[in-house]
């Protein structure tokens, strides 16, 4: 029987001990789309044996690991103060979780004690296990579309076995809202923005590290960046060119959702605008603004609030 690509399940659970299988189950399911899986990443080391004849002497695969990328719909948790179903992924991307009952779940950047996760990727009869997984993410918000978070995860290579698909459901996952004037507000440098697109990239450098006595996936650097495509207004309203030239820093706030339990907010206190480019959509002038998210006191260049 041929195996079907679209019959798959992704399970993710935070590990108690790094690299030790956390055994995710159905309640740890990640409902994703646009899935790309690299089941075996490695360096190929040629043996280059000297023999009295020519020919390929084969290779040794070293530094074996796996990668997976997918989109998750950007939505709330169902109730304020509750962690969203993708919270384990946020933690494995270097965020700490703070839950305030009936109020919010806040995710703040950390650089020590970063959580790791076990990922089960099951595709129509085969289970791939990734251990000690860590990653990075990108938010994508555009009108007339469902906002998404794209996760890119790297993990140590675990076992690969025949395994029936885990019976997962969408319980706990919230129906997303399209990005629109009714559902979404954005403020950039104090300007209530008229925007065509916002992307925010966490920019973690995720490094598989293979040493004698230690194998791990680490986050070794981070540069949060983004891009906003905004409708061009008069300079009297906001002068992006002056702000770019003066390296003026200003705040960003994106709030998506209106009802408690399905609100996602991105906040950044100190954003610089880079080299501006000009374009148009439907004949209307716009500016593409490269964004550099800068820390103020450290590890505070971006927060995610679910409420």
C-alpha positions as CSV (number, residue, x, y, z in Angstrom):
1,X,0.0,0.0,0.0
2,X,1.3,3.5,-0.8
3,X,1.7,5.8,2.1
4,X,-0.2,9.1,2.0
5,X,1.6,12.4,2.7
6,X,-1.4,14.2,4.1
7,X,-2.1,11.6,6.8
8,X,0.2,12.8,9.6
9,X,0.4,13.8,13.2
10,X,2.8,16.1,15.0
11,X,3.2,15.7,18.8
12,X,5.3,18.0,20.9
13,X,6.1,18.0,24.6
14,X,8.6,19.9,26.8
15,X,11.3,17.6,28.2
16,X,12.0,17.3,31.9
17,X,15.6,16.1,31.2
18,X,17.3,17.4,28.0
19,X,17.3,14.8,25.3
20,X,15.2,12.3,27.2
21,X,12.0,11.2,25.5
22,X,9.1,13.1,27.1
23,X,6.7,10.7,25.4
24,X,4.2,13.2,23.9
25,X,0.6,11.9,23.5
26,X,-2.6,12.9,21.8
27,X,-3.2,15.8,24.1
28,X,0.2,17.2,22.9
29,X,-0.8,17.3,19.3
30,X,0.2,20.2,17.1
31,X,-2.3,21.1,14.4
32,X,-0.2,22.4,11.6
33,X,-0.1,23.1,7.9
34,X,2.6,23.7,5.2
35,X,4.7,21.0,6.8
36,X,8.2,20.3,5.6
37,X,10.2,17.5,7.2
38,X,13.9,16.7,6.8
39,X,14.1,13.2,8.4
40,X,17.9,12.8,8.2
41,X,20.3,15.7,8.2
42,X,24.0,14.9,8.6
43,X,27.6,15.6,7.4
44,X,28.9,13.2,4.9
45,X,32.5,12.2,5.6
46,X,34.3,10.4,2.8
47,X,36.5,7.5,3.8
48,X,39.0,8.1,1.0
49,X,40.8,4.8,1.5
50,X,43.9,4.2,-0.6
51,X,43.6,0.9,-2.4
52,X,45.2,-0.7,-5.5
53,X,42.0,0.1,-7.5
54,X,39.8,3.1,-8.0
55,X,36.2,3.5,-6.9
56,X,33.9,5.0,-4.3
57,X,34.8,3.8,-0.8
58,X,31.6,5.1,0.8
59,X,30.9,7.7,3.5
60,X,30.1,7.9,7.2
61,X,27.2,10.1,8.3
62,X,28.1,12.3,11.3
63,X,26.2,14.8,13.4
64,X,22.9,13.1,12.6
65,X,19.8,15.2,13.4
66,X,16.4,16.1,11.9
67,X,14.5,19.2,11.1
68,X,10.8,20.1,10.7
69,X,9.0,23.3,9.7
70,X,5.3,24.1,9.8
71,X,2.8,26.8,10.2
72,X,0.4,27.1,13.2
73,X,-2.6,29.4,13.1
74,X,-2.1,32.4,15.3
75,X,-5.0,32.2,17.8
76,X,-5.7,32.3,21.5
77,X,-6.1,29.6,24.1
78,X,-9.9,29.6,24.6
79,X,-9.7,31.3,28.0
80,X,-7.6,34.1,29.3
81,X,-4.9,32.9,31.6
82,X,-4.6,29.6,29.8
83,X,-1.6,28.5,27.7
84,X,-2.3,28.0,24.0
85,X,-1.9,24.6,22.5
86,X,1.4,25.7,20.8
87,X,2.9,26.9,24.1
88,X,5.4,24.0,24.2
89,X,6.8,25.2,20.9
90,X,7.2,28.8,22.1
91,X,9.2,27.5,25.1
92,X,11.5,25.4,22.9
93,X,12.2,28.6,20.9
94,X,13.5,30.3,24.0
95,X,10.5,31.8,25.7
96,X,9.6,31.5,29.4
97,X,5.9,31.1,30.2
98,X,4.1,33.2,32.9
99,X,0.4,32.3,33.5
100,X,-1.8,34.8,35.4
101,X,-5.2,33.1,36.2
102,X,-8.1,34.5,34.2
103,X,-5.8,37.2,32.7
104,X,-3.1,36.2,30.4
105,X,-0.3,33.9,29.3
106,X,2.9,35.9,28.7
107,X,5.9,34.6,26.8
108,X,9.2,36.4,27.4
109,X,12.6,35.8,26.0
110,X,15.1,33.9,28.1
111,X,18.8,32.9,27.4
112,X,19.4,30.4,30.2
113,X,17.3,27.4,31.2
114,X,15.8,27.3,27.7
115,X,13.4,24.4,27.4
116,X,13.7,21.6,24.9
117,X,11.1,19.3,23.5
118,X,10.5,15.9,22.1
119,X,8.8,15.8,18.8
120,X,7.0,12.8,17.3
121,X,6.4,13.2,13.6
122,X,4.1,10.5,12.4
123,X,3.3,10.1,8.7
124,X,0.9,7.3,7.7
125,X,2.5,4.4,9.5
126,X,6.0,5.6,10.4
127,X,7.0,7.5,13.6
128,X,10.2,9.7,13.6
129,X,11.3,10.9,17.0
130,X,13.3,14.1,17.5
131,X,14.9,14.6,20.9
132,X,16.3,17.8,22.6
133,X,14.5,19.9,20.0
134,X,14.9,23.7,19.9
135,X,14.0,26.2,17.2
136,X,13.0,29.6,16.0
137,X,9.8,31.2,14.6
138,X,8.3,33.8,12.4
139,X,4.9,35.6,12.7
140,X,3.1,36.4,9.4
141,X,0.1,38.8,9.5
142,X,-1.6,40.1,6.4
143,X,-5.1,41.3,5.6
144,X,-7.6,38.8,4.1
145,X,-5.5,35.9,5.5
146,X,-5.2,33.8,8.6
147,X,-2.2,35.0,10.7
148,X,0.3,32.2,11.2
149,X,3.4,31.3,13.3
150,X,6.0,29.4,11.3
151,X,8.1,27.2,13.5
152,X,11.4,25.8,12.4
153,X,12.6,23.1,14.8
154,X,15.8,21.1,15.0
155,X,16.3,17.9,17.1
156,X,18.6,15.1,17.7
157,X,17.8,11.9,15.8
158,X,15.8,9.4,17.8
159,X,14.3,6.2,16.6
160,X,12.4,5.7,13.4
161,X,9.8,2.9,13.6
162,X,6.6,1.6,12.1
163,X,3.8,3.0,14.2
164,X,0.1,3.6,13.8
165,X,-0.9,7.2,13.7
166,X,-1.8,8.8,17.0
167,X,-5.6,9.6,17.1
168,X,-5.4,13.4,17.6
169,X,-8.2,15.9,17.6
170,X,-8.5,19.7,17.4
171,X,-9.8,19.9,21.0
172,X,-8.3,23.0,22.6
173,X,-7.3,24.6,19.4
174,X,-9.2,27.8,18.7
175,X,-10.7,28.8,15.4
176,X,-8.6,31.7,14.0
177,X,-9.7,35.1,12.9
178,X,-8.7,36.7,9.6
179,X,-6.5,39.7,9.9
180,X,-8.7,42.8,9.2
181,X,-9.6,46.2,10.5
182,X,-12.3,44.5,12.6
183,X,-10.0,42.0,14.2
184,X,-6.5,43.5,14.2
185,X,-4.9,46.7,15.3
186,X,-1.3,47.8,14.9
187,X,0.7,50.7,16.2
188,X,4.3,51.4,15.0
189,X,6.3,54.3,16.5
190,X,3.1,55.7,17.9
191,X,1.3,55.7,14.5
192,X,-2.0,53.8,14.3
193,X,-0.9,51.9,11.2
194,X,-2.6,51.2,7.9
195,X,-0.7,48.1,7.0
196,X,-0.6,45.5,4.3
197,X,1.7,43.1,6.0
198,X,3.8,42.5,9.1
199,X,6.4,39.8,9.6
200,X,8.4,39.3,12.8
201,X,11.3,36.8,12.8
202,X,12.7,35.7,16.1
203,X,16.0,35.0,14.4
204,X,17.4,32.3,16.7
205,X,20.7,30.7,15.5
206,X,19.9,27.1,16.2
207,X,23.1,24.9,16.2
208,X,23.3,21.1,16.4
209,X,26.4,20.6,18.6
210,X,28.1,17.2,18.5
211,X,31.0,16.7,20.9
212,X,32.6,13.7,22.7
213,X,30.5,13.3,25.8
214,X,27.8,15.7,24.7
215,X,25.3,16.1,21.9
216,X,22.7,18.9,21.9
217,X,20.8,21.5,19.9
218,X,21.5,25.0,21.3
219,X,20.3,28.5,20.6
220,X,23.6,30.3,20.2
221,X,22.5,33.8,19.0
222,X,19.3,35.8,18.4
223,X,18.5,38.8,16.2
224,X,14.9,39.7,16.1
225,X,13.9,41.4,12.8
226,X,10.8,42.1,10.8
227,X,9.2,44.0,8.0
228,X,6.1,46.1,7.8
229,X,4.5,47.1,4.6
230,X,2.5,50.3,5.4
231,X,0.4,52.7,3.4
232,X,2.5,55.8,2.6
233,X,1.1,58.9,4.4
234,X,2.3,62.5,4.5
235,X,5.6,63.3,6.2
236,X,3.6,65.5,8.6
237,X,1.7,62.4,9.8
238,X,4.9,60.3,10.2
239,X,8.3,60.8,8.6
240,X,9.8,57.3,8.2
241,X,12.8,58.7,6.4
242,X,13.8,61.1,9.2
243,X,13.3,58.3,11.7
244,X,15.4,55.9,9.7
245,X,18.2,58.4,9.2
246,X,18.2,59.4,12.9
247,X,18.0,55.8,14.0
248,X,15.0,56.7,16.1
249,X,13.6,53.9,18.2
250,X,9.9,53.4,18.8
251,X,7.4,50.8,20.0
252,X,5.4,48.2,18.1
253,X,2.1,46.8,19.2
254,X,0.0,44.3,17.2
255,X,-3.2,43.1,18.8
256,X,-5.1,40.4,16.9
257,X,-8.5,39.4,18.2
258,X,-11.2,41.2,20.2
259,X,-12.7,38.6,22.6
260,X,-11.0,37.3,25.7
261,X,-9.7,33.8,25.1
262,X,-8.8,34.5,21.5
263,X,-6.4,37.5,21.6
264,X,-2.8,37.4,20.6
265,X,-0.6,40.5,21.2
266,X,3.0,41.1,20.0
267,X,4.8,44.0,21.7
268,X,8.3,45.4,21.2
269,X,9.6,48.5,23.0
270,X,12.5,49.7,20.8
271,X,12.4,49.2,17.0
272,X,14.6,50.9,14.5
273,X,13.6,51.3,10.8
274,X,16.1,50.4,8.2
275,X,16.5,51.0,4.5
276,X,13.1,52.0,3.2
277,X,11.8,50.8,-0.2
278,X,8.8,52.2,-2.1
279,X,6.1,50.3,-3.9
280,X,2.5,50.2,-4.6
281,X,-0.6,48.0,-4.3
282,X,-3.7,48.7,-6.3
283,X,-2.1,51.9,-7.4
284,X,-1.7,53.1,-3.8
285,X,1.8,54.1,-2.6
286,X,3.3,52.0,0.2
287,X,6.6,51.7,2.1
288,X,8.4,48.5,3.0
289,X,10.0,49.2,6.4
290,X,12.8,46.8,7.6
291,X,12.5,46.5,11.4
292,X,15.3,45.8,13.9
293,X,14.0,44.8,17.3
294,X,16.4,46.2,19.9
295,X,16.7,45.2,23.6
296,X,16.3,47.9,26.2
297,X,17.7,46.2,29.3
298,X,18.2,42.8,27.7
299,X,16.0,39.9,26.6
300,X,13.0,42.4,26.3
301,X,13.0,43.1,22.6
302,X,9.7,41.2,22.1
303,X,7.0,39.7,24.2
304,X,4.0,37.6,23.2
305,X,0.8,37.8,25.3
306,X,-2.2,35.5,24.9
307,X,-5.3,36.7,26.6
